[in-house]
């Protein structure tokens, strides 16, 4: 996860790495408690959006990739 996708791509490719793509994601601050992600996932699912990427970044930032980011964001 980077702020400057084009810059990151350039640096990685200059280092000989292959970059297969870039994508927008949602970055959410979440509570550090059991079930926090389940509530978020349920809201997105109820909106009819498929989640295809999830990971926890530093601290309590949850990164989510989804088929329709605008619809997922609106559901939250």
N, C-alpha and C positions, 0 to 999 in steps of 0.2 A: 504494500500500500504506500503510494507516494503522491505528493501534491503535483509534481511535474512529470506526467507520463511520458511526454516526448523526450524530455531530458534524461529520464531514467532509461528509456529504450536506447537512446544514443550511447550512453555510458556502457550499458550491458553489451550492446552489439560491438562497440569498439573493443571490449574485452574478449570478444570472440564467442559470446553467448548468443543463442538464437531466441528471439522473442516471438512467440506465436500470436500474441494479441494483447489488447488492453481492454479494460471494461470499467464502467462506473459501478460503484457499490454504495450501500447505505452504511454509515458508521454511527452506531448508537451507544450512548452511555447507558449501562445497565447496572442494576443493583447486584451486589455480590451476595446472592442468596439462592438456595435451591429452587428450581422452577422458574427462574427469571426468564430464561430463553423460551421455555415452554409457552409462557403467556404471549410472548412476542410472536412465536411461530404460529400459535393458534389464530391470532388476529390476522396475520398475513394469509394463512390458509383459508380462513373464513371469507377473505376478499377474493378467493379464487386464484391466488398467485402462487406459482411454484418457486421455492427456494432451491438454488443449485450450488450455493457456496456459503459456508459459514466458518468463521474462525474468530477467536478471541485475540485481539491485539493487546497492546500494553494497557495496564491497569484494568479497567472494566469497559473497554471499548469493544463492542461486538460488531464484526464486519459481516454484512449480508449481501450476497449477490442473488438477484431474482429475475425472473422472466420479464416482469413489468415493475421497474423500480418506482415509478410515480404512483402506481396503484398500491404497492407495498407501503410506501411512505404515507400515503393517505390513510391506510388502514391503521396506522400506528398513532 
